[in-house]
Amino acid sequence: MNPKNVLFVTYYWPPAGGAAVNRTLKFQKYLHQYGWNPIILTVKDGDYPSEDPSLLHEVDSGTHVFTSKNVSLFAPIRPFLRKGGYLKPRAFANSTDQSLKTRILRFFKFNIIPDTRIGWRLTAVKKGMELIQSQNIHLIYSTSPPQTNHIIASVLSRRSGIPWVGDFRDPWSDQFWLKEQKIRLPIADDFDRKLERKTLNRMTHIVSNSPGLKEILQEKTDVPISVIFNGFDEELFKTGESTSDSSADGSPSSKSEFTMLFAGSVSYQHRPAGLIEALNVLKKEKHPLLDVLKVQFMGSLPSFVAEMFEKAGLTKNLEFLPFRPMNEAIQAMQQTDILLLLGVENSTMGVIPSKLFEYLRCYRPVLAYGLEKDAREILEESGAGYHADFYDLDGNSAEFIKKVYEGRFQVSDNQESIQKYDRKVLTGQLAALFNQVVESKVASVPKNNVKSI
């Protein structure tokens, strides 16, 4: 049987780095094994929050990547941007910075509909139609955020008649930063919500990465929705397995340092409030752990995190590690004593942090704060750690930290509960869905029926 071609519409693609890239990149990596050829449509010279050129090695040799010009909305305001020439994603704008420049930039970001990547649509639609006519495309797949990907895919599907699967890694109009920042104009918010419903209802099938997110989306559409979780790539764990001397195996730590690691970006809504309470408990007890403890933030250390540690008198226990390529980040995770996971304050977005699955595969103790129901259940099933509420006002998580330090906690060897999140397995689920969609819809139309641009 000849493989089918699926057009991926994605703004974030290597050399872009970070969590926004991984889901789509891993699907691309393994789809070939299930009878699907991904054809990638992405932006040229995009506005990326971070870059990881090492991810280019994970683009399959059989994957064809096509680009169209980036029409950046940031160009007129680049003189106001920090070194690097881009704006951070809306979620990770430092909401504690109230300078005039920051407030103006934040207002700009929050009131562009659907997002600040919409300029790419001006070139992506034309390029996408060219690919549909030349590459024998059977299916269109788009992933968000940014929502611009879905806007482009909607036009391509409507003009070509090709079925379209829309993937959601986060909510659209129900994001926590939209609810809490309160700087979006009502007219912009109303337009965005109408655009969301209109776009959802044009999709042939929808994929979400959590049951909670599925519920949010299903309230807005009758289009069928499937859940395909995020996961981990087993190939990244074939080398560098844990060499830590700490207590994942139930033995006391013998290292000169006891480390807790958070890998990824931190917004104010992710601030480590509960962790500070736990460390305050240890401080009051004068526990010797604090003499060797290093709480490491890899890739991001906003000023408000440093201020929280300083206020608690814990600055000596805080350490910043610069952004690392994915394979190096995995090695660091495997060698730490406790992996730190921070949920969103008062979140009801159905979010499961994508980092959770890589943490679980490391088989290291996980300490999590403020997770939503879906994520809590996955952590509990794995037997890999402890969950406390966002604030942990009583500092109960301090006991878990002491258990790990003293060798009284052992990570469960329940591999079955973790291996089902292997990216290869999850890609098989996506391929099965693609087959189902194509079989139930007319997968392509004659070229003379494809509308001109």
C-alpha positions as CSV (number, residue, x, y, z in Angstrom):
1,M,0.0,0.0,0.0
2,N,1.4,3.4,-1.0
3,P,1.8,5.8,1.9
4,K,-0.5,8.8,2.2
5,N,0.6,12.4,2.4
6,V,-0.4,14.7,5.3
7,L,0.3,18.5,5.1
8,F,1.5,19.7,8.5
9,V,0.8,23.4,9.1
10,T,3.0,24.5,12.0
11,Y,4.7,27.8,12.8
12,Y,7.1,26.2,15.3
13,W,9.7,23.9,13.7
14,P,13.4,23.4,14.2
15,P,15.5,25.4,14.7
16,A,12.8,26.6,17.1
17,G,13.1,25.0,20.5
18,G,11.0,24.4,23.5
19,A,7.8,22.5,24.3
20,A,5.9,24.1,21.3
21,V,8.0,22.1,18.9
22,N,8.2,18.6,20.4
23,R,4.7,17.2,19.9
24,T,4.6,17.9,16.2
25,L,8.3,17.0,15.6
26,K,7.8,13.6,17.3
27,F,4.6,12.9,15.3
28,Q,6.6,13.6,12.2
29,K,9.5,11.4,13.3
30,Y,7.4,8.3,13.6
31,L,4.4,8.7,11.2
32,H,6.5,7.2,8.4
33,Q,6.3,3.9,10.2
34,Y,2.5,3.9,10.0
35,G,2.1,4.6,6.3
36,W,2.0,8.4,6.4
37,N,4.4,10.9,4.9
38,P,4.4,14.3,6.6
39,I,4.8,17.3,4.3
40,I,5.8,20.3,6.5
41,L,4.7,23.8,5.8
42,T,6.4,26.2,8.2
43,V,7.6,29.8,8.5
44,K,11.0,31.0,7.3
45,D,12.9,32.9,10.0
46,G,10.1,32.9,12.5
47,D,9.9,34.8,15.8
48,Y,11.0,32.1,18.2
49,P,11.2,32.4,22.0
50,S,14.1,30.0,21.9
51,E,16.1,28.0,19.4
52,D,17.5,24.5,19.6
53,P,19.4,23.6,16.3
54,S,20.0,20.1,17.6
55,L,16.4,19.3,16.9
56,L,17.1,19.5,13.2
57,H,18.6,16.1,13.5
58,E,15.2,14.7,14.5
59,V,13.7,15.7,11.2
60,D,13.3,12.4,9.3
61,S,15.3,12.2,6.1
62,G,12.1,11.3,4.2
63,T,10.3,14.4,5.5
64,H,10.0,17.3,3.0
65,V,10.0,20.7,4.6
66,F,8.7,23.8,2.8
67,T,8.7,27.4,4.1
68,S,7.1,30.6,3.3
69,K,8.2,34.1,4.2
70,N,7.6,35.4,7.7
71,V,5.5,38.6,7.7
72,S,6.4,39.6,11.3
73,L,4.1,42.0,13.2
74,F,7.1,42.6,15.5
75,A,9.1,44.4,12.9
76,P,7.7,47.9,13.6
77,I,8.4,47.5,17.3
78,R,11.8,45.8,17.3
79,P,13.6,48.9,18.6
80,F,11.6,48.4,21.8
81,L,12.4,44.7,22.2
82,R,15.1,43.2,24.3
83,K,18.1,41.6,22.8
84,G,17.0,38.7,20.7
85,G,14.4,40.6,18.7
86,Y,11.3,38.7,19.6
87,L,8.4,38.8,22.1
88,K,7.9,36.0,24.5
89,P,4.7,34.0,24.3
90,R,1.9,35.7,26.0
91,A,1.9,33.2,28.9
92,F,5.4,34.0,29.8
93,A,5.4,37.8,29.8
94,N,6.5,38.9,33.2
95,S,3.3,40.2,34.7
96,T,5.2,41.8,37.6
97,D,6.9,44.2,35.3
98,Q,4.7,47.3,35.1
99,S,7.0,49.7,33.2
100,L,5.3,51.7,30.5
101,K,7.2,49.9,27.7
102,T,6.2,46.5,29.0
103,R,2.6,47.5,29.4
104,I,2.5,48.8,25.8
105,L,4.0,45.6,24.5
106,R,1.7,43.4,26.5
107,F,-1.3,45.3,25.3
108,F,-0.1,44.8,21.7
109,K,0.3,41.1,22.2
110,F,-3.0,40.5,24.0
111,N,-5.1,42.3,21.4
112,I,-3.8,40.9,18.1
113,I,-6.4,38.3,17.0
114,P,-5.9,35.4,17.1
115,D,-2.2,35.9,17.9
116,T,0.9,37.8,16.9
117,R,1.9,35.2,14.3
118,I,-1.1,36.0,12.0
119,G,1.2,37.9,9.6
120,W,2.4,34.5,8.4
121,R,-1.0,33.8,6.9
122,L,-0.3,36.3,4.1
123,T,2.3,33.9,2.5
124,A,1.4,30.5,4.0
125,V,-2.0,30.1,2.3
126,K,-0.4,30.6,-1.2
127,K,2.4,28.2,-0.4
128,G,0.0,25.7,1.1
129,M,-2.2,25.6,-2.0
130,E,0.9,25.1,-4.2
131,L,1.8,22.1,-2.0
132,I,-1.8,20.7,-2.2
133,Q,-1.6,20.8,-6.0
134,S,1.9,19.3,-6.3
135,Q,2.2,16.9,-3.4
136,N,-1.0,14.7,-3.6
137,I,-2.1,15.7,-0.1
138,H,-4.7,13.4,1.5
139,L,-5.1,15.2,4.8
140,I,-4.3,18.6,6.5
141,Y,-3.1,18.7,10.1
142,S,-2.5,21.9,12.1
143,T,-1.5,22.3,15.7
144,S,-1.9,25.2,18.2
145,P,-0.8,27.4,19.7
146,P,-0.3,29.6,17.8
147,Q,-3.9,29.6,16.6
148,T,-2.7,31.1,13.3
149,N,-1.9,27.6,12.2
150,H,-5.6,26.7,12.4
151,I,-6.6,29.8,10.5
152,I,-4.3,28.9,7.6
153,A,-5.4,25.3,7.6
154,S,-9.0,26.3,7.6
155,V,-8.5,28.3,4.4
156,L,-6.6,25.4,2.8
157,S,-9.2,22.9,3.7
158,R,-12.1,25.0,2.5
159,R,-10.5,25.8,-0.8
160,S,-9.3,22.3,-1.6
161,G,-12.0,20.1,0.0
162,I,-9.4,18.1,1.8
163,P,-10.3,16.9,5.3
164,W,-8.6,18.6,8.2
165,V,-7.5,17.5,11.7
166,G,-6.9,20.3,14.2
167,D,-4.6,19.5,17.2
168,F,-4.8,21.5,20.5
169,R,-1.9,21.6,22.9
170,D,-3.6,24.4,24.9
171,P,-7.0,26.1,25.0
172,W,-7.7,28.9,22.6
173,S,-9.7,31.7,24.3
174,D,-9.7,30.1,27.7
175,Q,-6.0,30.5,28.5
176,F,-5.2,31.5,32.0
177,W,-3.3,34.6,31.0
178,L,-6.3,36.0,29.1
179,K,-8.5,35.6,32.1
180,E,-6.1,37.1,34.6
181,Q,-4.3,39.8,32.8
182,K,-7.5,41.7,32.1
183,I,-5.9,43.9,29.4
184,R,-7.6,42.5,26.4
185,L,-10.3,44.8,24.9
186,P,-13.8,43.4,25.1
187,I,-14.3,43.8,21.3
188,A,-11.1,41.8,20.7
189,D,-12.1,39.1,23.2
190,D,-15.6,38.8,21.6
191,F,-14.1,38.5,18.1
192,D,-11.6,35.9,19.2
193,R,-14.3,33.7,20.8
194,K,-16.4,33.9,17.7
195,L,-13.4,33.1,15.5
196,E,-12.6,30.1,17.7
197,R,-16.1,28.6,17.4
198,K,-16.2,29.2,13.6
199,T,-12.8,27.6,13.2
200,L,-13.5,24.6,15.4
201,N,-16.7,23.8,13.5
202,R,-14.9,23.8,10.2
203,M,-12.5,21.0,11.3
204,T,-13.2,17.4,10.3
205,H,-11.8,16.0,13.5
206,I,-10.2,17.6,16.6
207,V,-7.4,16.2,18.8
208,S,-6.6,17.5,22.3
209,N,-3.8,16.4,24.6
210,S,-5.9,15.9,27.7
211,P,-9.4,14.9,28.7
212,G,-9.9,18.2,30.5
213,L,-9.1,20.2,27.4
214,K,-11.4,18.0,25.4
215,E,-14.3,19.0,27.7
216,I,-13.5,22.7,27.2
217,L,-13.5,22.3,23.4
218,Q,-16.5,20.1,23.2
219,E,-18.7,22.8,24.8
220,K,-18.0,24.8,21.6
221,T,-18.5,22.3,18.8
222,D,-20.1,19.1,17.8
223,V,-17.1,18.0,15.8
224,P,-15.7,14.7,17.2
225,I,-12.7,15.1,19.5
226,S,-10.1,12.5,20.4
227,V,-7.5,12.6,23.2
228,I,-3.8,11.8,22.3
229,F,-1.5,12.6,25.2
230,N,1.9,14.2,25.1
231,G,4.7,11.8,25.9
232,F,8.5,11.1,25.8
233,D,10.8,9.9,23.0
234,E,12.4,6.6,24.1
235,E,15.4,7.2,21.9
236,L,16.5,10.2,24.0
237,F,16.8,7.9,27.0
238,K,19.0,5.3,25.4
239,T,22.1,7.1,26.6
240,G,22.8,9.0,29.8
241,E,20.6,6.9,32.1
242,S,20.7,8.1,35.6
243,T,24.0,8.0,37.4
244,S,22.8,9.9,40.4
245,D,23.7,8.6,43.9
246,S,20.4,9.8,45.4
247,S,17.4,8.0,46.7
248,A,15.4,6.9,43.6
249,D,16.4,3.4,44.6
250,G,15.7,4.0,48.3
251,S,19.3,4.7,49.4
252,P,20.4,7.9,51.1
253,S,22.0,10.6,49.0
254,S,25.8,10.6,49.1
255,K,26.4,13.6,46.9
256,S,28.0,16.8,48.0
257,E,24.9,18.6,46.6
258,F,21.2,17.6,46.7
259,T,19.5,19.0,43.7
260,M,16.0,19.8,42.7
261,L,15.5,20.7,39.0
262,F,12.8,22.5,37.1
263,A,13.3,22.4,33.3
264,G,11.4,24.9,31.2
265,S,9.8,28.3,31.2
266,V,8.2,29.9,34.2
267,S,5.4,32.5,34.2
268,Y,4.2,34.3,37.3
269,Q,1.2,32.0,37.4
270,H,3.7,29.1,37.7
271,R,5.7,30.7,40.5
272,P,7.0,28.2,43.1
273,A,4.9,29.4,46.0
274,G,4.4,25.9,47.5
275,L,8.1,25.0,47.3
276,I,9.0,28.2,49.2
277,E,6.6,27.1,52.0
278,A,8.2,23.7,52.1
279,L,11.7,25.1,52.3
280,N,10.6,27.5,55.0
281,V,9.6,24.5,57.1
282,L,13.0,22.9,56.6
283,K,14.6,26.2,57.5
284,K,12.7,26.5,60.8
285,E,13.7,22.9,61.6
286,K,17.4,23.8,60.8
287,H,17.5,20.7,58.6
288,P,21.0,19.9,57.3
289,L,19.5,19.4,53.8
290,L,19.5,23.2,53.3
291,D,23.3,23.1,53.6
292,V,23.6,21.1,50.4
293,L,20.4,21.9,48.6
294,K,20.4,23.6,45.1
295,V,17.1,24.4,43.5
296,Q,17.9,24.6,39.8
297,F,15.9,26.4,37.1
298,M,17.0,25.4,33.7
299,G,16.2,27.7,30.7
300,S,14.3,30.4,32.6
301,L,14.8,32.3,35.9
302,P,12.4,35.3,36.0
303,S,13.2,38.1,38.5
304,F,10.1,37.2,40.6
305,V,11.5,33.7,41.3
306,A,14.8,35.2,42.5
307,E,12.9,37.7,44.6
308,M,10.9,34.9,46.3
309,F,14.0,33.0,47.2
310,E,15.7,36.2,48.4
311,K,12.7,37.2,50.6
312,A,12.8,33.7,52.2
313,G,16.5,34.0,52.9
314,L,17.2,31.1,50.5
315,T,19.2,32.8,47.7
316,K,22.2,30.5,48.3
317,N,20.0,27.6,47.5
318,L,18.9,29.0,44.1
319,E,20.8,28.2,40.9
320,F,20.2,29.1,37.2
321,L,21.1,26.8,34.4
322,P,21.0,28.2,30.9
323,F,18.9,26.7,28.1
324,R,20.2,23.4,26.9
325,P,19.6,21.2,23.8
326,M,16.9,18.5,24.5
327,N,19.4,15.6,24.8
328,E,21.5,17.5,27.4
329,A,18.3,18.6,29.3
330,I,17.2,14.9,29.5
331,Q,20.6,13.9,30.9
332,A,20.4,16.6,33.6
333,M,16.9,15.4,34.5
334,Q,18.2,11.8,34.9
335,Q,20.9,12.9,37.2
336,T,19.0,15.2,39.6
337,D,17.6,14.1,43.0
338,I,14.1,15.6,42.6
339,L,12.3,16.8,39.5
340,L,10.2,19.9,40.2
341,L,6.9,20.4,38.3
342,L,4.9,23.6,38.7
343,G,1.2,23.9,37.8
344,V,-0.7,27.0,37.0
345,E,-2.3,28.9,39.8
346,N,-6.1,28.3,40.0
347,S,-6.0,26.7,36.5
348,T,-9.1,25.0,35.0
349,M,-7.7,24.7,31.5
350,G,-7.3,20.9,31.4
351,V,-3.5,21.3,31.2
352,I,-1.1,18.4,31.6
353,P,2.4,19.8,31.6
354,S,4.2,18.1,28.7
355,K,7.3,17.9,30.9
356,L,5.5,15.5,33.2
357,F,6.0,12.6,30.8
358,E,9.7,13.1,30.4
359,Y,10.0,13.4,34.1
360,L,8.2,10.1,34.6
361,R,10.5,8.3,32.1
362,C,13.5,9.5,34.0
363,Y,12.4,7.3,36.9
364,R,13.4,10.1,39.4
365,P,11.3,11.4,42.3
366,V,8.8,14.0,41.1
367,L,7.6,16.8,43.4
368,A,4.6,18.6,41.8
369,Y,2.6,21.7,42.9
370,G,-0.9,22.8,41.7
371,L,-1.5,20.2,39.0
372,E,-5.0,19.8,37.5
373,K,-7.0,16.6,37.9
374,D,-5.7,14.8,34.7
375,A,-2.1,15.4,35.6
376,R,-2.5,14.5,39.2
377,E,-4.1,11.1,38.2
378,I,-1.2,10.3,35.9
379,L,1.4,11.1,38.6
380,E,-0.5,9.1,41.1
381,E,-0.8,6.1,38.8
382,S,2.9,6.2,38.1
383,G,3.9,6.1,41.8
384,A,6.8,8.5,40.9
385,G,6.3,11.2,43.4
386,Y,4.2,13.6,45.5
387,H,1.6,16.3,44.7
388,A,0.8,19.3,46.8
389,D,-1.5,22.2,46.2
390,F,-0.2,25.3,44.6
391,Y,0.4,27.2,47.8
392,D,1.1,24.3,50.2
393,L,0.5,26.6,53.1
394,D,1.3,24.0,55.7
395,G,4.5,23.0,53.9
396,N,3.5,19.4,53.8
397,S,5.7,18.7,50.8
398,A,8.7,19.2,53.1
399,E,8.2,15.7,54.4
400,F,8.5,14.3,50.9
401,I,11.7,16.2,50.3
402,K,13.1,14.8,53.5
403,K,12.0,11.3,52.5
404,V,14.0,11.5,49.2
405,Y,17.0,13.1,50.9
406,E,17.1,10.4,53.6
407,G,16.4,7.5,51.2
408,R,12.9,6.7,52.5
409,F,11.2,7.1,49.1
410,Q,11.5,4.8,46.1
411,V,10.1,5.4,42.7
412,S,7.7,2.7,41.6
413,D,8.9,0.3,38.9
414,N,5.4,0.3,37.3
415,Q,6.8,0.7,33.8
416,E,3.5,-0.2,32.2
417,S,1.9,3.0,33.4
418,I,4.7,5.0,31.8
419,Q,5.5,3.2,28.6
420,K,2.1,3.9,27.1
421,Y,3.2,7.5,26.8
422,D,6.1,6.5,24.4
423,R,5.9,9.0,21.4
424,K,6.0,6.1,19.0
425,V,2.9,4.5,20.5
426,L,1.1,7.8,20.6
427,T,2.0,8.5,16.9
428,G,0.4,5.1,16.1
429,Q,-2.8,6.5,17.6
430,L,-2.6,9.6,15.5
431,A,-2.0,7.5,12.3
432,A,-5.1,5.4,13.1
433,L,-7.1,8.5,13.5
434,F,-5.8,9.9,10.1
435,N,-6.8,6.6,8.4
436,Q,-10.3,6.9,10.0
437,V,-10.8,10.5,8.8
438,V,-9.6,9.8,5.3
439,E,-11.7,6.7,4.9
440,S,-14.8,8.6,6.0
441,K,-14.3,11.7,3.9
442,V,-13.3,12.3,0.3
443,A,-9.6,12.6,0.7
444,S,-8.8,14.7,-2.3
445,V,-10.4,16.5,-5.2
446,P,-9.3,16.7,-8.8
447,K,-6.8,19.4,-9.4
448,N,-9.1,21.3,-11.7
449,N,-11.5,21.6,-8.8
450,V,-8.9,23.3,-6.5
451,K,-9.8,26.9,-6.3
452,S,-7.2,29.4,-7.4
453,I,-5.7,31.7,-4.9
